[in-house]
Amino acid sequence: MKTYQVKGILQQKSWLLNPFVTIDSKGKITKIASKGTSDEYIDGYLLPGFQNAHSHAFQYAMSGLAEIHTHHSRKDDFWAWRHAMYEVALSVNPEQLESIAAMLYVEMLRNGYTSVAEFHYLHHDDQGLPYAHISELGERLISAAKTTGIHITLIPIFYQKGGFGLPAESHQRRFLSKDVDDYFRLLEASSASITHYENAQIGFGIHSLRAADKNSMERIFKEGPKDAPIHLHLAEQLKEVDACIDFYGERPAQWLLNQGILNERFHLIHCTHLNPQEVKGIATSQAQVVLCPATEGNLGDGLFSLKAFQNQGGKWSIGTDSQINLNPIEELRILDYGQRTKTHDRAQFTSEHQGDAGKFAIDMAWHSGQKAMGEKKSNFLTVGQSLDAVILNANAPLISVSKPENILATLVYSGQPNDLMGTLVNGQWVIKNQKHLNQEAVQTSFTKSMRQIKIR
Ligand SMILES: [Zn+2]
């Protein structure tokens, strides 16, 4: 048991100032009170930790490397980037994946994420053969999360095809399941792997409509676990939309909506290219959208129909996807500013054109994000929840002179990474003054692996 006194804690409606926050030995909040005695004073504001609803850990190794443009005759688009990404996917062994993921998770925690959903499709060895322990690589991600303390939802992904109606390509060999039974065995092994870490959960899903045939998708959605979140990429690329029309005679979102299966357990990644009927259909189905604004911008994907989706009750979260940006605040800004630039309207993060945009963004990204993790929390930082929080320094220049009601917008629109004092997971400091508890060991192992891979 431990009691912190803090400058403020964000509750669902507003800040509670100078509270005493007590946790039990597992880091669960047992009491939030205005009076008491504390074991430690934190001169900072506690916000619920950010939820990273879409991550491919191995891609951290190539972050920033696809910016040297060398294709004179070819457009440097998503598909060219994907080719470079496959090269990395083929070169990483289990030990290297674990050390890359651990470094990545430290960086996520340092930026304020306390949970990550790993959309995990790198399953086999470099020849495409299953490891003796079939969830070896998923287990490495769990182990990396355990080293760093981040909460992880492992989402083993079904990957089968090289495109609509096309066989898989050789460089996709590490991703593939032979059939649905093969995938369910992987899912079962992964479910056993998560038992090695108390902050791990399981999800499931398919890579995209282009990577799975219709019968396999139907079986996975129908026979998969009934209480886990379901993730898939949807309509990220125009070429993918066109290929879907050629194959199914329908656009991807339209096709998926017509299957009549969407519900609040679905988390649809990107949804960049939707028409107004599809926006309405997804919002109405209660399926949620995971936006990865920095990656979508970096890859030149396009802009999501944010306002129309929100206005119809649509819910969204954020993800780091390709790991090109690990700062959740910056993700929210990129998302907002893309929309402002397109529409010439500054009020994007609001439901009825009024309200605090900073609060709206944090609220939306947290609520939908924790559902993407498989959590069912309904309010910020309440009794019974684990104390997972990012701490904003009360002495940061603009924060120190702001009224409580201006703090969230100040953070979201002008906050800088060094305005954060640290990150608590299960009530324990995992990051303090920009450094992780295991910083040296994690970084040494990461450096060694990256030198072996020789891609940078
Ligand atoms: Zn992705």
Residues whose N, C-alpha, C, O or C-beta is under 5 A from the ligand:
A	BS01	ZN	D321
